[in-house]
Amino acid sequence: MSLHDLSKSGSRPITAVAWASNSSNCPGPFHTITMTEDGASGCFNKGFGRSGYFLCYSKDQTGGMVVSDIRVITDREAIPHGYCYIPEFMEPRASVLKKKRVCAQMVPVDSVTTAVLDIRLTAKSKGMVQHYTCLGDVHGFVVWCRKGAFSGPTPQAKPRSVSLDLRKLSLEGTAPPQPLRPCNPPAAPPRLSGRRSKLEENSVGESDSSNNIYGITAIDGVPFALHPRFEAQSNGKVPTNSLNNMRIKSIQDIENEYNYTFSVEEQAAKRLTPSAAASS
């Protein structure tokens, strides 16, 4: 199989790696590696009186995380920064040997463009697996992985509207068509100033009060007209001699004519009342 065929067959990234006693102990989305590339059993630590376990992986992308790298370390090595030991789904009395540990680096799917795409096993004495990277030997097996670019999750179809389905099943027929809305709505009207808005509110209030019986006054409905005597004067011409004899007073003339010193009030204030004079 060529590298192009490999990229086409396994473009989805691995999202989790774990140990499991058997296929029934693994969660649903996990795949158990039961066979090696040379046809041997993929069961680890199987022997007389000992229950073995398998390496398994998942490609479920619902968690939003992917495995960007896998390493095999010994029990004396410190776990690398950003890595974690893979989980164990074991039977109550079964356990995984700790001399060799498998750790994985988990990162968000949107933060990387390459990740681990596949994991395979071979016997310790067998040859290499083409296009795969050797991670190291673990309890009689050699662990291999293939890394590369991966494809994102398949977009899910949007759920259909329930109201649309019910409208199609309704016996009353289809609903009337909705009016079309313009893509570019008209510009908003200019905002009125506070003074103009108050004047309009007052005018509206006055018109409303005129329609109300309690807002009617005594002069409502009475026509405006001048007295006949004033109408005769207004219709005639004003004589020019009266305009010529008109004298325009200055400010000083007005002050002299209407000058009042308040001397009478001042004398009255100084004058003692009879009651005040008797007491003194």
Secondary structure per residue as TSV (DSSP state, phi and psi in degrees):
chain	resnum	aa	ss	phi	psi
A	1	M	-	360.0	131.1
A	2	S	-	-81.1	170.7
A	3	L	H	-67.8	-33.0
A	4	H	H	-65.7	-39.5
A	5	D	H	-68.0	-36.7
A	6	L	H	-64.7	-42.0
A	7	S	H	-66.0	-30.2
A	8	K	H	-77.8	-35.1
A	9	S	H	-79.4	-34.8
A	10	G	-	-128.7	61.1
A	11	S	-	-82.9	-14.5
A	12	R	S	-78.8	137.5
A	13	P	-	-81.0	157.9
A	14	I	-	-79.6	132.7
A	15	T	-	-107.0	-12.3
A	16	A	E	-163.9	147.5
A	17	V	E	-131.2	140.4
A	18	A	E	-154.3	166.6
A	19	W	E	-100.9	144.0
A	20	A	E	-146.3	144.4
A	21	S	S	-66.0	-38.0
A	22	N	S	-161.6	-177.4
A	23	S	T	-65.5	-30.6
A	24	S	T	-71.9	-25.1
A	25	N	T	-79.3	-21.1
A	26	C	S	-74.7	143.4
A	27	P	-	-62.8	167.0
A	28	G	T	-51.9	-52.5
A	29	P	T	-75.8	-2.9
A	30	F	E	-82.1	148.4
A	31	H	E	-115.2	126.5
A	32	T	E	-90.4	132.2
A	33	I	-	-87.7	95.3
A	34	T	-	-90.9	-18.4
A	35	M	B	-130.6	148.6
A	36	T	-	-87.4	173.8
A	37	E	T	-70.0	-21.3
A	38	D	T	-98.1	12.7
A	39	G	S	90.2	5.7
A	40	A	-	-88.0	166.9
A	41	S	B	-70.0	140.0
A	42	G	-	-92.6	21.0
A	43	C	-	-83.4	126.1
A	44	F	B	-88.4	142.2
A	45	N	S	58.2	34.8
A	46	K	-	-89.6	131.3
A	47	G	B	-165.0	-169.5
A	48	F	T	-69.3	119.9
A	49	G	T	75.2	9.6
A	50	R	B	-123.2	138.5
A	51	S	-	-93.5	131.6
A	52	G	-	-85.1	-176.6
A	53	Y	B	-151.1	164.5
A	54	F	E	-125.0	156.4
A	55	L	E	-92.2	132.9
A	56	C	E	-135.9	160.1
A	57	Y	E	-145.1	162.9
A	58	S	E	-130.6	149.1
A	59	K	-	-121.6	22.8
A	60	D	-	-75.0	121.8
A	61	Q	-	-99.0	14.4
A	62	T	T	-71.3	-23.3
A	63	G	T	-79.3	-14.3
A	64	G	S	78.2	11.4
A	65	M	E	-122.2	153.3
A	66	V	E	-134.3	159.6
A	67	V	E	-91.4	110.6
A	68	S	E	-86.8	-22.2
A	69	D	E	-162.1	152.9
A	70	I	E	-131.7	139.3
A	71	R	E	-135.2	150.2
A	72	V	E	-112.4	120.7
A	73	I	E	-125.3	160.9
A	74	T	E	-88.9	171.7
A	75	D	T	-69.8	-15.3
A	76	R	T	-91.2	-12.2
A	77	E	S	-88.8	145.1
A	78	A	-	-79.3	144.2
A	79	I	-	-66.7	133.0
A	80	P	-	-62.1	155.8
A	81	H	T	-67.2	132.0
A	82	G	T	89.3	0.1
A	83	Y	-	-107.5	164.3
A	84	C	E	-146.5	150.9
A	85	Y	E	-68.8	141.8
A	86	I	-	-70.5	146.6
A	87	P	-	-69.7	165.6
A	88	E	E	-126.2	124.9
A	89	F	E	-111.0	82.5
A	90	M	-	-112.3	162.1
A	91	E	-	-69.7	163.3
A	92	P	T	-54.0	-42.1
A	93	R	T	-100.8	1.8
A	94	A	-	-92.0	154.9
A	95	S	-	-150.9	161.8
A	96	V	-	-101.6	135.7
A	97	L	-	-63.0	139.7
A	98	K	S	-102.2	5.7
A	99	K	S	-66.3	-36.6
A	100	K	E	-124.0	128.9
A	101	R	E	-118.1	142.7
A	102	V	E	-105.6	124.2
A	103	C	E	-124.5	150.9
A	104	A	E	-129.5	152.4
A	105	Q	E	-105.2	116.3
A	106	M	E	-102.9	128.6
A	107	V	E	-135.2	157.3
A	108	P	E	-62.5	146.6
A	109	V	G	-65.9	-27.2
A	110	D	G	-83.6	-7.4
A	111	S	G	-94.2	-9.8
A	112	V	-	-134.9	160.8
A	113	T	S	-112.6	-13.2
A	114	T	E	-126.7	150.0
A	115	A	E	-157.4	176.8
A	116	V	E	-75.6	124.2
A	117	L	E	-101.6	-24.2
A	118	D	E	-159.3	152.2
A	119	I	E	-130.0	135.5
A	120	R	E	-138.5	161.3
A	121	L	E	-123.9	147.0
A	122	T	E	-136.4	159.7
A	123	A	E	-68.0	155.2
A	124	K	T	-64.6	-28.2
A	125	S	T	-93.6	0.3
A	126	K	S	-91.4	176.4
A	127	G	-	-82.5	-167.7
A	128	M	-	-85.0	161.4
A	129	V	-	-107.8	122.2
A	130	Q	T	-65.1	143.1
A	131	H	T	66.7	12.7
A	132	Y	-	-118.4	156.0
A	133	T	E	-105.3	131.7
A	134	C	E	-78.2	125.8
A	135	L	E	-94.5	-22.3
A	136	G	E	133.3	171.2
A	137	D	E	-94.5	142.4
A	138	V	E	-135.4	104.2
A	139	H	T	53.1	50.2
A	140	G	T	92.2	-1.5
A	141	F	E	-125.4	154.8
A	142	V	E	-107.7	129.6
A	143	V	E	-98.3	130.2
A	144	W	E	-122.5	149.4
A	145	C	E	-140.9	154.8
A	146	R	E	-121.9	126.7
A	147	K	E	-113.6	149.6
A	148	G	E	177.5	-176.0
A	149	A	E	-70.4	146.5
A	150	F	-	-127.1	160.4
A	151	S	-	-94.1	147.2
A	152	G	-	-71.1	172.3
A	153	P	-	-64.3	146.5
A	154	T	-	-68.3	127.3
A	155	P	-	-63.4	135.7
A	156	Q	-	-87.6	145.2
A	157	A	-	-69.4	140.8
A	158	K	-	-71.2	139.8
A	159	P	-	-65.2	144.0
A	160	R	-	-74.7	152.0
A	161	S	-	-71.9	133.3
A	162	V	H	-67.8	-38.1
A	163	S	H	-63.9	-34.5
A	164	L	H	-66.1	-42.5
A	165	D	H	-65.7	-40.7
A	166	L	H	-67.2	-34.4
A	167	R	H	-66.7	-35.2
A	168	K	H	-69.8	-31.7
A	169	L	H	-85.6	-8.3
A	170	S	-	-69.5	146.5
A	171	L	T	-86.7	-8.5
A	172	E	T	-83.0	-4.7
A	173	G	-	96.4	178.8
A	174	T	-	-77.1	153.4
A	175	A	-	-73.8	152.9
A	176	P	-	-62.7	147.7
A	177	P	-	-64.3	142.7
A	178	Q	-	-79.3	145.6
A	179	P	-	-66.1	146.1
A	180	L	-	-73.5	143.5
A	181	R	-	-110.0	135.0
A	182	P	-	-67.9	146.8
A	183	C	S	-68.5	-36.8
A	184	N	S	-110.9	98.2
A	185	P	-	-66.5	154.6
A	186	P	-	-64.0	155.8
A	187	A	-	-65.5	149.2
A	188	A	-	-68.7	144.0
A	189	P	-	-63.4	152.6
A	190	P	-	-62.3	143.4
A	191	R	-	-77.6	131.0
A	192	L	-	-77.8	148.8
A	193	S	-	-71.7	165.0
A	194	G	H	-64.7	-36.7
A	195	R	H	-67.2	-42.5
A	196	R	H	-68.0	-39.5
A	197	S	H	-64.1	-37.0
A	198	K	H	-67.1	-39.5
A	199	L	H	-62.8	-40.8
A	200	E	H	-66.8	-37.9
A	201	E	H	-63.4	-40.0
A	202	N	H	-65.3	-41.6
A	203	S	H	-65.3	-38.7
A	204	V	H	-65.9	-40.3
A	205	G	H	-64.3	-38.1
A	206	E	H	-67.2	-39.2
A	207	S	H	-67.1	-35.8
A	208	D	H	-68.1	-39.1
A	209	S	H	-69.8	-29.9
A	210	S	H	-68.2	-30.3
A	211	N	H	-76.4	-18.0
A	212	N	S	-86.6	142.3
A	213	I	G	-65.8	-29.4
A	214	Y	G	-77.8	-10.5
A	215	G	G	-94.9	-0.2
A	216	I	-	-79.6	133.0
A	217	T	-	-104.8	176.6
A	218	A	T	-71.2	-24.5
A	219	I	T	-95.1	1.2
A	220	D	T	-64.2	130.5
A	221	G	T	89.1	-8.7
A	222	V	-	-85.1	123.1
A	223	P	-	-72.5	148.0
A	224	F	-	-87.9	128.1
A	225	A	-	-152.2	148.7
A	226	L	-	-84.0	154.6
A	227	H	-	-65.8	145.4
A	228	P	H	-57.4	-32.0
A	229	R	H	-64.8	-40.7
A	230	F	H	-76.2	-27.1
A	231	E	H	-66.4	-38.1
A	232	A	H	-66.3	-36.7
A	233	Q	H	-71.2	-35.3
A	234	S	H	-72.2	-28.8
A	235	N	H	-76.4	-28.0
A	236	G	S	-78.5	168.4
A	237	K	-	-90.4	142.2
A	238	V	-	-79.9	128.4
A	239	P	-	-66.2	144.9
A	240	T	H	-73.7	-27.3
A	241	N	H	-65.9	-31.3
A	242	S	H	-66.9	-33.3
A	243	L	H	-73.5	-34.1
A	244	N	H	-71.9	-31.9
A	245	N	T	-80.8	-4.3
A	246	M	-	-72.0	128.6
A	247	R	-	-110.6	129.3
A	248	I	-	-93.8	121.5
A	249	K	-	-85.1	145.2
A	250	S	-	-88.7	176.2
A	251	I	H	-66.4	-37.8
A	252	Q	H	-67.1	-38.1
A	253	D	H	-63.7	-39.5
A	254	I	H	-66.8	-40.4
A	255	E	H	-67.8	-37.5
A	256	N	H	-68.2	-37.7
A	257	E	H	-70.6	-38.4
A	258	Y	T	-108.1	27.1
A	259	N	-	-73.6	131.8
A	260	Y	-	-141.6	121.5
A	261	T	-	-89.3	-9.3
A	262	F	-	60.5	29.7
A	263	S	H	-69.2	-36.6
A	264	V	H	-61.0	-43.9
A	265	E	H	-66.2	-37.4
A	266	E	H	-65.8	-41.6
A	267	Q	H	-65.9	-39.3
A	268	A	H	-64.7	-33.9
A	269	A	H	-71.4	-32.2
A	270	K	H	-78.5	-21.9
A	271	R	S	-73.6	132.9
A	272	L	-	-82.8	142.9
A	273	T	-	-76.3	158.2
A	274	P	H	-58.1	-39.8
A	275	S	H	-66.3	-39.2
A	276	A	H	-68.9	-37.2
A	277	A	H	-69.1	-37.4
A	278	A	H	-67.2	-39.0
A	279	S	H	-68.4	-31.5
A	280	S	-	-73.8	360.0
